């Protein structure tokens, strides 16, 4: 199971503890969790403090070389270490890594030059993750990818899209996206508890799905098209949301299938 960890679940101390408990429980019952994390709000905070301009298009950050340095500092130097320490303090064996480690995630620039060092993943070396899982470790992955050539600063990857590509590469059964919304909502702000690819395309076309939810549903579709059986968008503000989604018939979020 690949979990994209983000939103309030990543900032509230109480929810952090519940997240760690849930990951450990999933591990103990035989699921093999792989955590992929974002860190957008903390990156934006630091950029603002340093007066470095940052902008978003279609829910994704435009990454200049200056922004890239801060992205890597926050994701790898702060957040990844914090999550690893949190999980290990609960008795897990977590190891932090990013796509530059052994170049296990490679990327290329997004289609337009305007994106700068915001990349699209071209390959994931699943062996790296499988070896860690076999040795009973929980991988905690920061969404930075290696570029081609000596001294390349690497690429900033949208964490949702990174989670989808990693899930696809390792042959995961499920990918779960933790967010600060109940899931995918209809025009009346009611939760849509299950969706198919066709329904999602229609909801995107009529504007029901918009803004930051677009890369999330695109990531779900990416994963499913790549062979992952189910994708889930859940509300990380609910305690034990992951367990409720996985182990109850109703679930708590939106389940997406072919």
N, C-alpha and C positions, 0 to 999 in steps of 0.2 A: 504494500500500500504506500503510495507516495502522498505526502501531506504538504500542501503549500501553506505555510504558517505566516500569518500576517494580521493586520488590523489590531483591534483592541486586545485580542488574545495575546498579542506580543508586547503590549504596553502596560496592562493592568497586572499588578503583582499577584493578585488573587487568581486571575485567569491563567497567568504563567504557571502557577503551581498546579492548577487543574490540568493544564495541557501536559505538563511533565508526567503527572500521575497517569493520564490517559495513554500517553506514548508507552510508558512502562507496562501498563496493563495489556495493551495491544501486543507488545513484544512477548509478554509472559503467556498469552493464550495462543501464541503460534503465528500471529501476523508478523510480518517483517517490515516495520515502518522505516521509510526514508523521508527525511524532513528537508524541504526546500524553503528558504525564507526570503522575504523581501526586507524592506527597510526604508521605503519611500519617505514617510514623514520625517524620520530622523535625518535623512540625507538633505531634505529640503530645509529643515531647521538649521543645520550646520552651514549650508550654502548661504542662507539668509544672514546668519551671524557674520559670515566672512564677506558679505556683500558680493557674492558671485551670482550673476543672473542665471535663472533656470526656467525653462518653459516646457510645456507638455503639448503634444498633439495626439489626438485619438487615445488619450489615457496613458500615453507612454512618454517618458522623459527624453528630451533631446540632450545628448551627451557630448559636450565639448571636452578637449583634453584636460582642461582645468577641473571640470565637473567630474570627469572619470577618476581623477586622483581622490576626490572626496568620496565618491561612490565606493571605491575600493576600501578606503580607510574605514568608512562606517560599516559596510557590509562584512568585510573580512576581519578588520581589527577590533570592532566593538560587538556587533550583533551576533556574529557567528560564535565568538568566544563565550558570550553570555548564554546562548542557548545550550552550547555544549556543557558549560558549567552547571546550568540548571538541571539538565537531564542527568548528568553524572551525580549530582547531589541527591538525586532520588534513586540511585542504585543502577542506573543504566550504564552501558559502555558506549558512549557517544564519541564520535570523532568528527571534527570539523574539516571541511575542505571546500575549495572553489574550483571552477573549471580550468584554471591555469595549472593546478596541481597535476603533474604528469600529462598536462594538456588533454585531460579526459573529456572536456567539453571544448569544441572548436566552433568558431562563428565567423560570419562575414558581415560586412556592413548591410544595414537595411537598404531597401531598394533606392532610396533617394539620399543624396549627399547631405540634405538638411538634418538628418538624424545624427550625424557625427559618429561617435563611437557607441551608438545604440545598435546592437547586432541581432542577427538572426542565426540561430544554431544550425550548423551544418552537420555535426556529428557528435555523438556521445559514446565514449568507450564504456560500455556496460560492464565489462570485466572488472573494472576498478570497484564498482559498487557491489557486484556479485561476490567478489572476494571478501569485502568488508562484512557483508551479510553472512557469508559462510563462517566467518570467524566470530560471529555473534556481536558484531558492532552495529550501532545505529548511525548511519551517515547523516551529517547535517551539512547541507550544501548551500553555499552563497552563489547567487546567479551572476557570476563573472565568467566570461569565456576567454579562451586563448585566441589570439589572432595569428596570422601568418607572418613570418619574418622575425629577425633578431630585434629585440628591444621593443616589440609591439606592446602598447599599453594594455591591450586586451579590450574586451567589449562588455558593456553594460547590457544585461539581458533582462527583459521583463520577467519577473519571478513567476508569474502565472504560466507564461509560455515555456519557461525553463522547466517547471514542474511537469508540464504536459510532455515535453520532449524526453525528459528523464524517465517518466512512467512508460512511455512508448518503447524506449531503448531497452529497459530492463524487463519488459513483458509484465508489468504490474497488472493486477486484476482491477484495481481501483485507483483513482486519483481524487483527492479531496482538497477543495479550496476553501480556506477559512477567510471570511469577510466580515464587514460590519453591517451587512444587511441580512434579512431573513433568508435570502436566496434570490431567485429570479422572480420579480413581481410583475403582475399584469397592470393594465392602465388604471385599475382601481386600487392599486397598491396591495393587492392580495397575492399571497404566495402561490406560485405555480410549483406543485410538488414533484411533477415529472414532465419532462420535455424530450422530444426527439429532434434530430438534426433539422428536419423539414420545418417543424414548428419554430425553432430558433431563428432560422433564416427569415421566416415571415415576420417574427417579432422585431428583428433587426430592421427589416425593410420599412415597417410602419412606425419605427421610432420608439417602440415600447422598451426595447433594450438599447440603451445609449450610454455614452460617457465611459466611466471606468468599468462598467459591467461588460462592455464589448470585448476587451482583451480576455476577460475571464471566460465568457462563453466560447470565444474563439479557441482558447486554450483547451476547454473541454472537448470541442469538436476535433481539434488537432489530435488529442489523446485517443479519442474513440476511433477516428479514422485510422490511427496507427495501431489499432488492435487492443487498446485498453477496454475492458468490458463496460465499466460504468464510471462516470464522472459525477462528482457531487459538489455543489456550492452551498456552504452552510454558514450559519451565523456564529462566528467565533465568540460573540459576547455571551452566548448561552453556556453555562457550566456543563462540561462533559458533552458538548455538542457532537464531537467525533464519535463517541461511543453510542449516543442516541441515534445518530444517522446509520451507523454500521449494524447495530444490534437490535433495533426495534423496527417493526413492520411499517410504522408511519414515517419514521425518520423526522428530521427537523428542518431540512432544507430542500433544495431542488436536485433531483436525480436526473442525469442526462444520459440517454442511450441512443443507439442507432435507430 
